[in-house]
Amino acid sequence: MTSQAILITLCCAATAAATLWFVFAVKLEASDFAPHRSRLDQLLERRDAIYENIRDLRFEHRAGKFSEEDYEEMKRALEIEAARVIADMDNLTGGAPTPAVRQAMSGKTRE
């Protein structure tokens, strides 16, 4: 065999192996076939994740994993992030932000 024939044979074998691997080894997920999520869906998902993070943070604080100062700082950061996401949702849907959202967006805390 010539070197050109060997190269062609190797390319064909590699292509065949890649095709078989894709067909039998790659698992497609349901999200691959789902329609693309809208911006509102993404924001709702992000809001829910932030709320879950706040619940987890509260649990871990009660378990003694965080000092009071660290807990308050992290909780405040998550609350500000949640307020921003909610404000984005309001902007997207045409709703007016609530006073609590406006306060959180400005970075002010209640005294």
C-alpha positions in Angstrom: 0.0 0.0 0.0 1.1 3.5 -0.7 1.3 6.1 2.0 -1.6 7.9 0.4 -3.8 4.8 0.6 -2.8 4.3 4.3 -3.7 7.9 5.1 -7.1 7.6 3.4 -7.8 4.3 5.3 -6.9 6.0 8.6 -9.2 9.0 7.9 -12.1 6.7 7.0 -11.5 4.6 10.1 -11.4 7.7 12.3 -14.6 9.1 10.8 -16.3 5.7 11.3 -15.1 5.5 14.9 -16.3 9.1 15.6 -19.7 8.4 14.0 -20.2 5.2 16.0 -19.1 6.9 19.2 -21.6 9.8 18.7 -24.5 7.4 17.9 -23.9 5.0 20.7 -22.1 6.9 23.5 -23.4 10.5 23.4 -26.5 10.8 25.5 -28.7 13.7 24.4 -30.7 15.4 27.2 -34.3 16.6 27.1 -33.0 20.2 27.1 -31.4 19.6 23.8 -34.9 19.2 22.3 -36.6 21.8 24.4 -37.4 25.2 22.9 -35.0 28.0 24.0 -35.9 29.6 27.2 -37.1 33.2 27.2 -35.3 35.9 29.1 -38.2 35.9 31.7 -37.8 32.1 32.2 -34.1 32.6 32.8 -34.8 35.4 35.3 -37.4 33.3 37.1 -34.9 30.4 37.3 -32.2 32.7 38.6 -34.6 34.2 41.2 -35.5 30.8 42.5 -31.9 29.8 42.7 -31.1 32.9 44.8 -34.0 32.2 47.1 -32.7 28.7 47.5 -29.2 30.0 48.3 -30.7 32.3 51.0 -32.5 29.3 52.6 -29.3 27.3 52.5 -27.3 30.2 53.9 -29.8 30.6 56.8 -29.6 26.8 57.5 -25.8 26.8 57.5 -25.8 29.9 59.8 -28.0 28.2 62.3 -25.7 25.1 62.1 -22.9 27.4 63.2 -20.9 27.4 59.9 -20.9 31.3 59.6 -20.4 34.1 62.0 -23.2 36.6 62.4 -21.2 39.2 60.5 -20.4 36.9 57.6 -24.0 35.7 57.5 -25.4 39.2 57.3 -22.9 40.2 54.6 -23.7 37.2 52.4 -27.4 37.5 53.0 -27.4 41.2 52.1 -25.5 40.4 48.9 -28.0 37.7 47.9 -30.9 40.1 48.7 -29.4 42.8 46.5 -28.9 40.2 43.7 -32.5 39.0 44.1 -33.7 42.6 43.9 -31.8 43.2 40.7 -33.3 40.1 39.1 -36.8 41.1 40.2 -36.2 44.6 38.9 -35.1 43.1 35.5 -38.3 41.0 35.6 -40.4 44.1 36.2 -38.6 45.9 33.4 -39.2 43.0 31.1 -42.9 42.7 31.9 -43.6 46.4 32.2 -44.3 46.3 36.0 -43.1 49.1 38.3 -40.5 48.0 40.9 -41.7 47.8 44.4 -40.3 50.1 47.1 -38.3 47.2 48.6 -36.7 46.5 45.2 -35.8 50.2 44.7 -34.3 50.3 48.2 -32.2 47.2 47.6 -31.1 48.5 44.2 -29.9 51.7 45.8 -27.8 49.7 48.3 -29.4 51.3 51.4 -30.3 49.3 54.4 -33.1 49.9 56.9 -32.1 51.4 60.2 
